[in-house]
Amino acid sequence: MINEYYLPGLNDKSQNVSLQNDITNKDTPKIYLFLTNTDAFYDKYCRNLDNFKLREKRFLDFETPNRALITHEYDIEISDDDFNYQDYYYLFNPRARLSWLKISQEGKRLSVAGEKTVKSYIKEILQSELLQVSISFDEIWKNKIGLPCFIKLEKGQYKNFLLTASYYDSIKENKPLKCFFLKSIFSPLMERKIKYDYLPLKGKSSWLYIKAPNNFNISIDKKNIEAQDVNIIDYANSGNIDADPGKLSLTILNKESSISLERNVVSLNFCITVPPPLKVWFLSIYDIAIAILIMLCITVGNEIWLYFWTPIFNIERPVMLLFENKNFGSIIMGVVAAVITTRSWLISEETITRYYSIYLTRIIAFILILYVIAMLLQ
């Protein structure tokens, strides 16, 4: 069963803001843009590094199907001789606080501006329009979208350097499935379809690499990609027979002008799945176990029925058909042995195979209990 999730990341396109009547694009354009398109505001009015970024590489390394270490690598070239290294520059605007955020320049940790510093800087930009609105700057700041990250670069020997930002992010479920319990019984492997919004650099190339967790495959759903015409996506060999099933690689070439305020976000959908041979093995064991459980339930139920009413079946004692056949006990023990051989991997994996492991354990327990009861009835 494929469950749908999303990675909140940096570029969630949701914008949910209610504006005062006196905040309009005509009279107060800066405040209006700050509240309705925060990222565009930072790009237009704040000091930022967009003009100095040559390219970006983003790496999503899934440690588990639920959690990824995300790394941004920017090739920076400071071509402006008047570049002020004492100022803070806008880098990105995450929608929620990032876990274990680390930003470094050629391996050296950089200074990140505190909230007071950023708040003071934004207030200075909006100062000329604050007298025209009925709400205070604190209220405007409270209604902002995201948590802006501003950094201060170190002046080094070379004008070209590598800027790196890394953090952890966890997937979130879109909507709970209806009749989840019944669906999970018949399809117990909880494979994931994850949506990720990626904002590429304007007028430049951006690389995206995705690595699946150990023992899992990853594939991109090319039919469910949302991208404007200005974004050209090169999938390289992703999805081909010769490609590594545990890795994805693609390049996004954005042809938008660097001065445009449009946010040409590319929405990607990729799936984390169990490798086909392993999936066949798991589901075969599961189906055989269910079949044996159903046979034992019918047999034991019929034997109990015999004590009170006439037999359900025309066969006088159907339990004898099972236990007079010496191979039946061997089949049960074979299924138990097959479960034991995969149990160590199932214990260490608590995401996609969680319900599979729980259900299979209960099924095997019921099989052994019913088998003992059937032997006693014999």
ROKOL-806968 format. One line per 3 residues: number of its first residue (from 1); their letters; for each residue x, y, z of C-alpha. Coordinates in Angstrom, 1 decimal. Layout:
residues N
NUM) a) X/Y/Z ~ ...;
***
This chain:
residues 378
1) min) 0.0/0.0/0.0 ~ 1.4/3.4/-1.0 ~ 0.8/6.1/1.6;
4) eyy) 1.2/9.8/0.6 ~ 3.5/12.1/2.5 ~ 5.4/15.3/2.0;
7) lpg) 8.7/16.9/3.1 ~ 8.0/20.4/4.6 ~ 11.4/21.5/3.5;
10) lnd) 12.1/25.2/2.6 ~ 9.7/25.8/-0.3 ~ 6.2/24.9/0.9;
13) ksq) 3.9/26.9/-1.4 ~ 1.1/27.3/1.1 ~ 0.3/30.9/1.8;
16) nvs) -2.5/31.6/4.3 ~ -2.6/35.2/5.4 ~ -5.5/37.6/6.2;
19) lqn) -4.7/41.2/5.5 ~ -6.0/44.5/7.0 ~ -8.0/46.7/4.8;
22) dit) -5.3/49.4/4.8 ~ -2.6/47.0/3.6 ~ -2.7/47.0/-0.2;
25) nkd) -0.2/46.5/-3.0 ~ -0.7/50.1/-4.1 ~ -0.3/52.0/-0.9;
28) tpk) 2.0/49.7/1.1 ~ 3.8/47.5/-1.4 ~ 6.6/46.4/0.9;
31) iyl) 4.3/45.3/3.8 ~ 1.9/43.7/1.3 ~ 4.7/41.7/-0.3;
34) flt) 6.2/40.8/3.1 ~ 2.9/39.2/4.2 ~ 1.8/37.6/0.9;
37) ntd) 5.0/36.5/-0.7 ~ 7.7/36.6/1.9 ~ 10.4/34.9/-0.1;
40) afy) 10.0/37.5/-2.9 ~ 10.2/40.2/-0.3 ~ 13.6/38.9/0.9;
43) dky) 14.8/38.6/-2.7 ~ 13.8/42.1/-3.7 ~ 14.5/44.2/-0.6;
46) crn) 17.1/42.3/1.5 ~ 20.8/41.7/1.0 ~ 21.0/38.2/-0.4;
49) ldn) 23.5/35.8/-2.2 ~ 21.4/34.9/-5.3 ~ 23.6/37.0/-7.6;
52) fkl) 26.7/35.2/-6.3 ~ 25.5/31.6/-6.5 ~ 26.9/29.8/-9.5;
55) rek) 25.1/26.6/-9.0 ~ 23.3/24.5/-6.3 ~ 23.5/20.9/-5.4;
58) rfl) 20.9/19.4/-3.0 ~ 21.3/16.0/-1.4 ~ 18.5/14.2/0.3;
61) dfe) 20.0/11.2/2.2 ~ 17.2/9.2/3.8 ~ 18.5/7.5/6.9;
64) tpn) 15.0/5.9/7.3 ~ 11.9/6.1/5.1 ~ 10.7/8.8/7.5;
67) ral) 13.7/11.0/8.1 ~ 16.3/12.6/5.8 ~ 19.5/14.5/6.2;
70) ith) 19.2/17.4/3.6 ~ 22.4/19.1/2.4 ~ 22.6/22.3/0.3;
73) eyd) 25.8/23.0/-1.5 ~ 26.3/26.4/-3.2 ~ 29.2/27.3/-5.4;
76) iei) 29.7/31.0/-4.5 ~ 31.8/33.6/-6.4 ~ 32.1/37.0/-4.8;
79) sdd) 32.6/39.1/-7.9 ~ 31.8/42.4/-6.2 ~ 34.9/44.2/-4.8;
82) dfn) 32.6/46.3/-2.5 ~ 31.0/43.2/-0.9 ~ 30.6/43.9/2.8;
85) yqd) 31.5/40.9/4.9 ~ 30.2/42.6/8.1 ~ 26.6/42.5/6.9;
88) yyy) 24.2/39.6/7.2 ~ 22.8/38.1/3.9 ~ 19.6/36.3/3.3;
91) lfn) 20.0/32.6/2.6 ~ 16.6/30.9/2.8 ~ 13.3/30.9/4.6;
94) pra) 12.2/27.6/6.1 ~ 8.6/27.2/7.1 ~ 9.5/25.6/10.4;
97) rls) 12.5/25.4/12.7 ~ 15.2/23.2/11.1 ~ 16.6/20.4/13.2;
100) wlk) 20.4/20.4/13.7 ~ 21.0/23.2/11.2 ~ 24.6/23.6/10.3;
103) isq) 25.9/26.3/7.9 ~ 29.6/26.4/6.9 ~ 31.9/28.1/4.5;
106) egk) 34.7/25.7/3.3 ~ 34.1/23.6/6.4 ~ 34.1/26.6/8.8;
109) rls) 30.9/27.2/10.8 ~ 29.3/30.6/10.0 ~ 27.5/33.1/12.2;
112) vag) 23.7/33.0/11.8 ~ 21.7/36.2/12.7 ~ 19.5/36.0/15.7;
115) ekt) 15.8/36.9/15.6 ~ 16.4/40.4/17.1 ~ 18.9/41.2/14.4;
118) vks) 16.7/40.1/11.6 ~ 13.6/41.7/13.1 ~ 15.5/45.0/13.4;
121) yik) 16.7/44.8/9.8 ~ 13.2/44.1/8.4 ~ 11.7/46.9/10.5;
124) eil) 14.2/49.3/9.0 ~ 13.1/48.3/5.5 ~ 9.4/48.7/6.3;
127) qse) 9.8/51.9/8.4 ~ 8.5/54.2/5.7 ~ 5.2/52.3/5.4;
130) llq) 4.5/51.5/9.1 ~ 2.8/54.9/9.7 ~ 0.3/54.2/7.0;
133) vsi) -1.2/51.0/8.6 ~ -3.3/50.4/11.7 ~ -1.3/47.5/13.0;
136) sfd) 2.1/47.5/14.7 ~ 5.3/46.0/13.3 ~ 5.2/43.3/16.0;
139) eiw) 1.8/42.1/14.7 ~ 3.2/42.2/11.1 ~ 6.2/40.2/12.2;
142) knk) 4.0/37.7/14.1 ~ 2.0/37.0/10.9 ~ 5.1/36.5/8.7;
145) igl) 5.5/33.3/6.8 ~ 8.6/31.2/7.7 ~ 11.7/31.7/9.8;
148) pcf) 14.2/33.7/7.7 ~ 17.9/32.7/7.9 ~ 20.5/35.4/7.5;
151) ikl) 24.2/34.5/7.6 ~ 27.5/36.4/7.7 ~ 30.3/35.3/5.4;
154) ekg) 34.0/35.1/6.2 ~ 36.4/36.9/4.1 ~ 38.9/34.4/2.7;
157) qyk) 41.9/34.2/0.4 ~ 39.8/33.2/-2.6 ~ 36.6/34.8/-4.0;
160) nfl) 35.3/31.3/-5.0 ~ 34.2/29.0/-2.2 ~ 31.7/26.3/-1.2;
163) lta) 28.8/27.3/1.1 ~ 27.1/24.3/2.8 ~ 23.9/24.1/4.8;
166) syy) 22.6/20.8/6.3 ~ 19.7/19.9/8.5 ~ 17.3/17.0/9.3;
169) dsi) 13.7/16.9/8.0 ~ 10.9/14.4/8.6 ~ 8.1/13.5/6.4;
172) ken) 4.5/14.3/7.3 ~ 1.3/12.5/6.2 ~ -1.0/14.3/3.8;
175) kpl) -4.3/12.8/4.8 ~ -5.1/9.7/6.8 ~ -6.5/6.9/4.6;
178) kcf) -10.1/5.8/5.0 ~ -10.6/2.3/6.2 ~ -6.9/2.2/7.0;
181) flk) -7.1/-0.9/9.2 ~ -8.8/-3.1/6.6 ~ -6.5/-1.9/3.8;
184) sif) -3.4/-2.5/6.0 ~ -4.4/-6.1/6.6 ~ -4.6/-6.9/2.9;
187) spl) -1.6/-4.7/2.0 ~ 0.6/-4.6/5.1 ~ 3.7/-3.0/3.5;
190) mer) 3.5/0.7/4.1 ~ 5.5/2.1/1.2 ~ 5.8/5.8/0.8;
193) kik) 5.1/8.4/-1.9 ~ 6.7/11.6/-0.9 ~ 6.1/15.1/-2.3;
196) ydy) 9.0/17.6/-2.3 ~ 8.9/21.2/-3.4 ~ 12.2/22.5/-4.8;
199) lpl) 12.9/26.1/-5.7 ~ 15.8/26.0/-8.2 ~ 18.2/28.9/-8.8;
202) kgk) 16.9/31.4/-11.4 ~ 18.7/31.4/-14.7 ~ 21.1/28.6/-13.6;
205) ssw) 21.3/24.9/-13.1 ~ 20.4/23.0/-9.9 ~ 21.2/19.4/-9.1;
208) lyi) 19.1/17.2/-6.9 ~ 20.3/13.8/-5.5 ~ 18.1/11.5/-3.5;
211) kap) 19.4/8.4/-1.7 ~ 17.0/5.8/-0.4 ~ 17.4/4.1/3.0;
214) nnf) 19.4/0.9/3.1 ~ 17.6/-2.1/1.7 ~ 15.0/0.1/-0.1;
217) nis) 14.5/1.3/-3.6 ~ 13.6/4.8/-4.8 ~ 11.9/5.9/-8.0;
220) idk) 10.4/9.2/-9.3 ~ 6.8/9.5/-10.5 ~ 7.3/11.4/-13.7;
223) kni) 3.6/11.6/-14.3 ~ 3.0/13.7/-11.2 ~ 5.5/16.5/-11.5;
226) eaq) 4.3/20.1/-11.3 ~ 6.7/22.5/-13.1 ~ 6.4/25.6/-15.2;
229) dvn) 7.7/25.7/-18.7 ~ 10.8/27.8/-17.6 ~ 12.0/24.7/-15.7;
232) iid) 13.7/22.0/-17.9 ~ 14.2/18.8/-16.0 ~ 16.9/16.3/-17.0;
235) yan) 16.4/12.9/-15.3 ~ 19.8/11.5/-16.5 ~ 19.5/7.7/-16.2;
238) sgn) 17.1/7.8/-13.3 ~ 14.6/5.0/-13.7 ~ 16.6/3.1/-16.4;
241) ida) 17.5/-0.5/-16.1 ~ 21.2/0.3/-15.6 ~ 20.5/2.9/-12.9;
244) dpg) 21.1/2.3/-9.2 ~ 17.6/1.5/-7.8 ~ 18.6/3.1/-4.4;
247) kls) 19.5/6.5/-5.9 ~ 18.0/9.3/-8.0 ~ 19.7/12.1/-9.8;
250) lti) 18.2/14.9/-11.8 ~ 19.1/18.4/-13.0 ~ 16.8/21.4/-13.2;
253) lnk) 17.7/24.2/-15.6 ~ 15.7/27.3/-14.8 ~ 15.4/29.9/-17.6;
256) ess) 13.6/32.6/-15.5 ~ 15.2/36.0/-15.3 ~ 17.2/36.6/-12.1;
259) isl) 15.2/39.8/-11.5 ~ 11.8/38.1/-11.7 ~ 9.8/37.7/-8.4;
262) ern) 8.0/34.6/-9.7 ~ 8.6/31.5/-7.5 ~ 9.0/28.7/-10.1;
265) vvs) 8.7/25.8/-7.6 ~ 9.1/22.3/-9.0 ~ 6.9/19.8/-7.1;
268) lnf) 8.4/16.3/-7.3 ~ 6.9/13.0/-6.2 ~ 9.2/10.1/-5.5;
271) cit) 8.4/6.6/-4.0 ~ 10.4/4.6/-1.4 ~ 9.5/1.0/-1.9;
274) vpp) 10.6/-2.5/-0.9 ~ 12.9/-4.2/-3.5 ~ 10.7/-6.4/-5.8;
277) plk) 12.4/-9.8/-4.8 ~ 12.1/-9.0/-1.1 ~ 8.6/-7.8/-1.5;
280) vwf) 7.6/-11.1/-3.3 ~ 9.2/-13.0/-0.4 ~ 7.4/-11.1/2.3;
283) lsi) 4.0/-11.2/0.7 ~ 4.3/-14.9/-0.2 ~ 5.0/-15.8/3.5;
286) ydi) 2.1/-13.5/4.5 ~ -0.4/-15.0/2.1 ~ 0.6/-18.6/2.9;
289) aia) 0.3/-17.8/6.7 ~ -3.2/-16.3/6.1 ~ -4.3/-19.3/4.1;
292) ili) -3.1/-21.7/6.8 ~ -4.8/-19.6/9.5 ~ -8.1/-19.7/7.6;
295) mlc) -7.9/-23.5/7.2 ~ -7.2/-24.0/10.9 ~ -10.0/-21.6/11.9;
298) itv) -12.5/-23.5/9.7 ~ -11.3/-26.9/10.9 ~ -11.3/-26.1/14.6;
301) gne) -14.6/-24.3/14.3 ~ -16.2/-27.3/12.7 ~ -14.8/-29.6/15.4;
304) iwl) -16.2/-27.4/18.1 ~ -19.6/-27.3/16.2 ~ -19.7/-31.1/16.3;
307) yfw) -20.1/-31.1/20.0 ~ -23.4/-29.3/19.8 ~ -24.9/-29.6/16.3;
310) tpi) -24.5/-31.6/13.1 ~ -21.3/-31.1/11.2 ~ -20.9/-28.1/8.9;
313) fni) -19.3/-30.2/6.2 ~ -20.4/-33.5/4.8 ~ -17.0/-34.9/5.7;
316) erp) -17.3/-36.6/9.1 ~ -14.1/-35.3/10.6 ~ -12.2/-32.8/8.4;
319) vml) -9.6/-32.3/11.1 ~ -8.4/-35.8/10.3 ~ -7.6/-34.9/6.7;
322) lfe) -5.1/-32.4/8.0 ~ -3.4/-34.3/10.8 ~ -3.3/-37.7/9.1;
325) nkn) -1.1/-35.9/6.5 ~ 2.4/-35.7/7.9 ~ 3.3/-32.9/5.6;
328) fgs) 0.8/-30.4/7.2 ~ 2.8/-30.0/10.4 ~ 6.0/-29.6/8.2;
331) iim) 4.3/-26.8/6.3 ~ 3.4/-24.9/9.4 ~ 7.0/-25.3/10.8;
334) gvv) 8.3/-24.2/7.4 ~ 6.3/-21.0/7.5 ~ 7.5/-20.3/11.1;
337) aav) 11.1/-20.9/10.0 ~ 10.7/-18.5/7.0 ~ 9.4/-15.8/9.4;
340) itt) 12.4/-16.4/11.7 ~ 14.9/-16.0/8.9 ~ 13.5/-12.5/8.1;
343) rsw) 12.7/-11.5/11.7 ~ 16.1/-9.8/12.4 ~ 15.6/-7.4/9.5;
346) lis) 11.9/-6.7/10.4 ~ 12.9/-5.8/14.0 ~ 15.4/-3.3/12.8;
349) eet) 13.0/-1.7/10.4 ~ 10.1/0.1/12.1 ~ 8.5/2.1/9.3;
352) itr) 7.4/0.5/6.1 ~ 7.3/-3.1/7.5 ~ 5.9/-2.1/10.9;
355) yys) 2.3/-3.3/10.3 ~ 3.6/-6.3/8.3 ~ 5.7/-7.4/11.2;
358) iyl) 2.9/-6.9/13.8 ~ 0.3/-8.7/11.7 ~ 2.5/-11.6/10.7;
361) tri) 3.6/-12.2/14.3 ~ -0.1/-12.3/15.4 ~ -1.0/-14.6/12.6;
364) iaf) 1.8/-17.1/13.4 ~ 0.8/-17.0/17.1 ~ -2.8/-17.8/16.2;
367) ili) -1.7/-20.6/13.9 ~ 0.4/-22.2/16.6 ~ -2.5/-21.9/19.2;
370) lyv) -5.1/-23.3/16.8 ~ -2.7/-26.1/15.7 ~ -2.3/-27.2/19.3;
373) iam) -6.1/-27.0/19.9 ~ -6.7/-29.0/16.7 ~ -4.2/-31.7/17.9;
376) llq) -6.1/-31.9/21.2 ~ -9.4/-32.3/19.4 ~ -7.9/-35.1/17.3;
***
